[in-house]
Amino acid sequence: MSKRKYGLALSLVLAAGTLLGACGTDKEKTTTSKGGNESEFSLAMVTDVGGIDDKSFNQSAWKGIKDFGEANGLSEGDGGYAYLQSKGEADYTSNLNALTRRDFDLVFGVGFMMEEAINTIAEQQADTNFGIIDGVVDQPNVASILFKEQEGAFLAGVAAALMTKSDKIGFVGGMEIPVIERFEAGFVAGVAAVNPDIKVDVKYTGAFDKAELGKAEAGRMYSSGVDIIFHAAGGTGNGVFTEAKERKAADKDAYVWVIGVDSDQYDEGQVGDDNITLTSMLKRVDVAVQDIAELAKEGKFPGGETKVYGLEDDGVTLADSRGAIPQDVMDKVEEFKKKIASGEIEVPEFAK
């Protein structure tokens, strides 16, 4: 072989090797997801306790992950979208680490209890972007996501005050933390805006994954004359539904209602041909997740920033009541919604 031909052949080999090496090592290049489709962006989440089928907070976040993945041609698995479930706080750090090692571009932590874990992992893994829902982490590769829960809860309070027959309303919260206190404050303010004489029975159970505690508290409230309970208690709130459904099953004429939280919990209230879900205060975690993911995909990830979602950007709202709430009441709720969105009414974040 002539020197010229040998040199040309060697150049081609080196060029091919360089291309292959680049494809195999550059994380920003195209990756292949489970199922064979190709994407240049992947995302995942770590759940708080309760899992993706909690009919509430985690489920809404997972919906946002899946909707984004499907809209962008991703498949579930590495290189696409995925989740890891936490059974307790001890799982947060290891789950976040595991997803980072699997080269996901964006990893969400669901719940304020993950603040410390995300702060630690984000500092160690500067090349990965993270999102913390309901918490604030001051790191350049972390987007903090908060909601104006008080605004949506205010509307739930208006609806409850206009629908109660006993003038006794209940609120069951999970842990007594700022995010749940915002639910309480908004709900109580909404009730008072309609009728300041209505008292709201407020109780915190201290847990988000103890349905038996929610059931016990709902039983006490209903027995005391409360006819509508708004829960902001995650999986603990499932017990509130159980208690209401049992009472409705025992007495078809029983006037007992539950206002769901985070996701539309209409299906949770089904009792034969009846349904005890009055409405649900939607906390659009799915909307926020998709928004942050889209920004990250476009190279506009809001690292180091805190984004707050409220009524004006559809971050919170009320679900369709499927006829449980009459139109005249819904019209009144809509009036308050417009006043909040315009700034005419400023809803308190904390109960007095």
C-alpha positions as CSV (number, residue, x, y, z in Angstrom):
1,M,0.0,0.0,0.0
2,S,1.4,3.5,-0.9
3,K,2.1,5.9,1.9
4,R,-0.6,8.2,0.5
5,K,-3.3,5.4,0.6
6,Y,-2.1,4.3,4.0
7,G,-2.4,7.8,5.4
8,L,-5.9,8.2,4.0
9,A,-7.1,5.0,5.5
10,L,-5.6,5.9,8.9
11,S,-7.3,9.3,8.8
12,L,-10.7,7.6,8.1
13,V,-10.2,5.2,11.0
14,L,-9.3,8.0,13.4
15,A,-12.3,10.1,12.2
16,A,-14.7,7.2,12.7
17,G,-13.2,6.5,16.2
18,T,-13.7,10.1,17.2
19,L,-17.3,10.1,16.1
20,L,-18.1,6.9,17.9
21,G,-16.4,8.2,21.1
22,A,-18.3,11.4,21.0
23,C,-21.6,9.5,20.6
24,G,-20.9,7.2,23.5
25,T,-19.7,9.8,26.0
26,D,-21.5,13.1,25.5
27,K,-24.6,13.2,27.8
28,E,-26.1,16.0,25.7
29,K,-26.2,13.8,22.6
30,T,-29.1,11.6,21.6
31,T,-29.9,8.8,24.0
32,T,-32.1,5.8,23.3
33,S,-35.0,5.1,25.6
34,K,-36.6,1.8,26.5
35,G,-38.8,1.0,23.5
36,G,-36.3,2.1,20.9
37,N,-37.3,5.7,20.3
38,E,-34.6,8.4,20.4
39,S,-34.6,11.6,22.4
40,E,-32.2,14.3,23.5
41,F,-33.9,14.8,26.8
42,S,-35.0,12.6,29.7
43,L,-36.7,13.2,33.0
44,A,-37.7,11.3,36.1
45,M,-39.1,11.8,39.6
46,V,-38.7,10.5,43.2
47,T,-42.0,10.2,45.0
48,D,-42.7,11.2,48.6
49,V,-44.3,8.5,50.7
50,G,-47.6,7.4,49.3
51,G,-46.5,6.5,45.8
52,I,-47.8,7.4,42.3
53,D,-51.3,5.9,43.0
54,D,-52.0,8.0,46.1
55,K,-54.9,9.7,44.2
56,S,-53.3,13.0,45.2
57,F,-49.9,14.8,45.1
58,N,-47.5,12.1,43.8
59,Q,-50.0,10.9,41.3
60,S,-50.4,14.4,39.9
61,A,-46.6,14.8,39.5
62,W,-46.4,11.5,37.8
63,K,-49.2,12.5,35.4
64,G,-47.1,15.5,34.4
65,I,-44.0,13.4,33.8
66,K,-46.0,10.9,31.7
67,D,-47.8,13.5,29.7
68,F,-44.6,15.3,28.9
69,G,-42.9,12.0,28.0
70,E,-45.7,10.9,25.7
71,A,-46.0,14.4,24.1
72,N,-42.3,14.2,23.2
73,G,-42.2,10.6,22.0
74,L,-40.5,9.2,25.0
75,S,-40.9,5.7,26.5
76,E,-40.9,4.7,30.1
77,G,-37.4,3.7,31.1
78,D,-33.8,5.0,30.9
79,G,-33.4,7.7,28.3
80,G,-37.1,8.5,28.5
81,Y,-39.1,9.0,31.7
82,A,-39.2,7.1,35.0
83,Y,-39.9,7.3,38.7
84,L,-38.6,5.7,41.9
85,Q,-40.9,5.3,44.9
86,S,-39.9,6.3,48.4
87,K,-41.2,4.2,51.3
88,G,-39.6,6.6,53.8
89,E,-37.3,9.6,54.2
90,A,-34.3,7.2,54.2
91,D,-35.0,6.5,50.5
92,Y,-34.8,10.1,49.3
93,T,-31.0,10.4,48.9
94,S,-30.5,6.9,47.4
95,N,-33.3,7.3,44.9
96,L,-32.1,10.7,43.8
97,N,-28.6,9.3,43.4
98,A,-29.9,6.3,41.5
99,L,-31.7,8.4,38.9
100,T,-28.7,10.7,38.5
101,R,-26.4,7.7,37.8
102,R,-28.9,6.6,35.2
103,D,-28.2,9.9,33.4
104,F,-31.6,11.6,33.5
105,D,-31.3,15.2,32.5
106,L,-34.0,16.5,34.9
107,V,-35.0,14.9,38.2
108,F,-37.9,16.0,40.3
109,G,-38.2,15.5,44.1
110,V,-41.9,15.5,45.2
111,G,-42.5,17.2,48.5
112,F,-40.8,19.6,50.9
113,M,-39.4,16.8,52.9
114,M,-36.9,16.2,50.1
115,E,-35.3,19.6,50.4
116,E,-32.2,18.4,52.3
117,A,-31.7,15.4,50.1
118,I,-31.9,17.5,46.9
119,N,-29.7,20.2,48.3
120,T,-27.0,17.6,49.0
121,I,-27.3,15.7,45.7
122,A,-27.5,18.8,43.6
123,E,-24.3,20.1,45.0
124,Q,-22.6,16.8,44.3
125,Q,-24.1,16.4,40.8
126,A,-23.8,19.8,39.2
127,D,-24.4,18.5,35.7
128,T,-27.9,17.3,36.5
129,N,-30.9,19.6,36.8
130,F,-33.3,19.1,39.7
131,G,-36.8,20.3,40.5
132,I,-38.2,20.4,44.1
133,I,-42.0,20.6,44.4
134,D,-43.3,22.4,47.5
135,G,-39.8,23.3,48.7
136,V,-37.0,25.8,48.1
137,V,-33.4,24.8,47.5
138,D,-30.9,27.5,46.8
139,Q,-28.7,25.8,44.2
140,P,-27.9,26.9,40.6
141,N,-29.1,23.6,39.2
142,V,-32.4,23.4,41.2
143,A,-35.7,24.9,40.2
144,S,-38.0,25.4,43.2
145,I,-41.7,25.0,42.6
146,L,-44.4,26.4,44.9
147,F,-48.1,27.0,44.6
148,K,-50.6,29.5,46.0
149,E,-52.7,26.7,47.6
150,Q,-54.5,29.3,49.6
151,E,-56.2,30.7,46.5
152,G,-57.6,27.4,45.4
153,A,-58.6,26.5,48.9
154,F,-60.4,29.8,49.2
155,L,-62.7,28.8,46.4
156,A,-63.3,25.4,48.1
157,G,-64.2,27.3,51.2
158,V,-66.7,29.5,49.3
159,A,-68.3,26.3,47.8
160,A,-68.5,24.6,51.1
161,A,-70.0,27.6,52.9
162,L,-72.7,27.9,50.2
163,M,-73.5,24.2,50.2
164,T,-73.5,23.3,54.0
165,K,-76.9,22.7,55.6
166,S,-75.6,22.5,59.2
167,D,-73.2,25.4,59.1
168,K,-70.6,23.1,60.4
169,I,-67.6,22.4,58.1
170,G,-64.4,20.5,58.7
171,F,-60.7,20.6,57.6
172,V,-58.4,17.6,57.9
173,G,-54.8,18.3,57.3
174,G,-51.7,16.0,57.2
175,M,-48.6,17.4,58.8
176,E,-48.8,21.0,60.3
177,I,-46.3,22.5,57.8
178,P,-46.5,25.8,55.8
179,V,-47.9,24.2,52.6
180,I,-50.8,22.6,54.5
181,E,-51.3,25.7,56.6
182,R,-51.8,27.6,53.3
183,F,-54.7,25.2,52.4
184,E,-56.2,25.7,55.9
185,A,-55.8,29.5,55.8
186,G,-57.4,29.8,52.3
187,F,-60.2,27.5,53.1
188,V,-61.2,29.2,56.4
189,A,-61.0,32.6,54.7
190,G,-63.2,31.4,51.8
191,V,-65.9,30.1,54.3
192,A,-65.7,33.4,56.2
193,A,-66.1,35.5,53.0
194,V,-69.5,33.9,52.6
195,N,-70.6,33.5,56.2
196,P,-68.3,34.6,59.1
197,D,-70.6,32.8,61.6
198,I,-69.7,29.4,60.2
199,K,-67.1,27.6,62.3
200,V,-64.5,25.4,60.6
201,D,-63.4,22.4,62.7
202,V,-59.6,22.1,62.0
203,K,-57.6,19.0,62.8
204,Y,-54.1,17.9,61.8
205,T,-53.4,14.2,61.9
206,G,-49.6,14.4,61.7
207,A,-49.2,12.1,58.8
208,F,-49.8,11.9,55.0
209,D,-50.0,8.1,54.8
210,K,-52.3,7.0,57.6
211,A,-55.8,6.5,56.2
212,E,-57.0,5.1,59.5
213,L,-56.3,8.5,61.2
214,G,-58.2,10.3,58.5
215,K,-61.1,8.0,58.9
216,A,-61.2,8.4,62.7
217,E,-61.1,12.2,62.4
218,A,-63.8,12.3,59.8
219,G,-66.0,10.0,61.9
220,R,-65.7,12.4,64.8
221,M,-66.5,15.4,62.6
222,Y,-69.5,13.9,60.9
223,S,-70.9,12.7,64.2
224,S,-70.6,16.3,65.6
225,G,-72.8,17.6,62.8
226,V,-70.2,18.6,60.2
227,D,-71.5,17.8,56.7
228,I,-68.6,18.9,54.5
229,I,-64.9,18.0,55.0
230,F,-62.0,19.4,53.0
231,H,-58.9,17.3,53.3
232,A,-55.3,18.2,52.5
233,A,-53.7,15.1,53.9
234,G,-52.5,12.9,51.0
235,G,-53.1,9.2,51.6
236,T,-54.5,10.0,55.0
237,G,-57.4,11.7,53.2
238,N,-58.4,8.4,51.7
239,G,-59.7,7.6,55.2
240,V,-62.0,10.6,55.1
241,F,-63.5,9.3,51.9
242,T,-63.9,5.9,53.4
243,E,-65.9,7.3,56.4
244,A,-68.1,9.4,54.2
245,K,-68.8,6.5,51.8
246,E,-69.7,4.2,54.7
247,R,-72.2,6.7,56.0
248,K,-73.7,7.2,52.6
249,A,-73.9,3.4,52.0
250,A,-75.7,3.0,55.3
251,D,-78.1,5.9,54.7
252,K,-78.7,7.0,51.1
253,D,-80.1,10.3,52.3
254,A,-77.1,11.1,54.5
255,Y,-75.8,14.6,53.6
256,V,-72.1,14.0,53.9
257,W,-69.5,15.4,51.5
258,V,-65.8,15.4,50.9
259,I,-63.7,18.0,49.0
260,G,-60.7,16.3,47.5
261,V,-57.3,17.7,47.0
262,D,-54.4,18.0,44.5
263,S,-56.0,15.7,41.9
264,D,-59.7,15.3,40.8
265,Q,-60.9,12.8,43.4
266,Y,-64.3,12.2,42.0
267,D,-63.8,8.5,41.5
268,E,-62.8,8.1,45.2
269,G,-66.3,9.2,46.2
270,Q,-68.4,6.7,44.2
271,V,-71.0,4.9,46.4
272,G,-73.2,2.8,44.1
273,D,-75.1,5.3,42.0
274,D,-74.2,8.2,44.4
275,N,-71.0,10.1,44.8
276,I,-69.9,12.0,48.0
277,T,-67.1,14.1,46.3
278,L,-68.5,17.6,46.3
279,T,-65.5,18.9,44.2
280,S,-61.7,18.8,44.5
281,M,-59.2,21.6,44.8
282,L,-56.8,20.9,42.0
283,K,-53.2,21.7,42.6
284,R,-51.8,21.4,39.1
285,V,-48.5,19.8,39.9
286,D,-48.7,18.2,36.5
287,V,-48.9,21.6,34.8
288,A,-45.8,22.8,36.8
289,V,-43.8,19.7,36.0
290,Q,-44.5,20.0,32.3
291,D,-43.7,23.7,32.3
292,I,-40.3,23.2,34.0
293,A,-39.5,20.2,31.8
294,E,-40.3,22.2,28.7
295,L,-38.0,25.0,29.8
296,A,-35.2,22.5,30.6
297,K,-35.6,20.8,27.2
298,E,-35.4,24.2,25.4
299,G,-32.2,25.1,27.4
300,K,-34.0,27.6,29.5
301,F,-34.0,25.7,32.8
302,P,-34.8,28.2,35.7
303,G,-32.0,27.0,37.9
304,G,-31.7,28.9,41.2
305,E,-35.2,30.4,40.7
306,T,-38.5,29.8,42.6
307,K,-41.6,29.6,40.4
308,V,-45.0,30.1,42.0
309,Y,-48.2,28.9,40.4
310,G,-51.6,30.3,41.3
311,L,-55.1,31.0,39.9
312,E,-53.9,33.4,37.3
313,D,-51.8,30.7,35.6
314,D,-54.1,27.7,36.2
315,G,-51.8,26.4,39.0
316,V,-54.8,25.9,41.3
317,T,-58.5,25.7,40.6
318,L,-61.6,23.6,41.4
319,A,-62.5,20.4,39.6
320,D,-65.8,19.9,37.8
321,S,-68.4,18.9,40.4
322,R,-70.4,16.8,37.9
323,G,-73.6,18.5,39.0
324,A,-73.1,18.2,42.8
325,I,-72.8,22.0,43.0
326,P,-75.6,23.9,41.4
327,Q,-74.9,26.5,38.8
328,D,-75.9,29.5,40.9
329,V,-73.3,28.4,43.5
330,M,-70.6,27.9,40.8
331,D,-71.4,31.4,39.5
332,K,-70.7,32.8,42.9
333,V,-67.4,30.8,43.1
334,E,-66.5,32.2,39.7
335,E,-67.0,35.8,41.0
336,F,-64.6,35.2,43.8
337,K,-62.1,33.5,41.4
338,K,-62.0,36.6,39.2
339,K,-61.5,38.9,42.2
340,I,-58.6,36.8,43.4
341,A,-57.0,36.6,40.0
342,S,-57.3,40.4,39.6
343,G,-55.8,41.1,43.0
344,E,-59.0,42.6,44.4
345,I,-59.0,39.9,47.0
346,E,-55.7,38.9,48.6
347,V,-56.0,35.5,50.3
348,P,-54.0,35.0,53.5
349,E,-51.2,32.3,53.5
350,F,-51.6,31.5,57.2
351,A,-54.6,31.2,59.5
352,K,-55.0,33.9,62.2
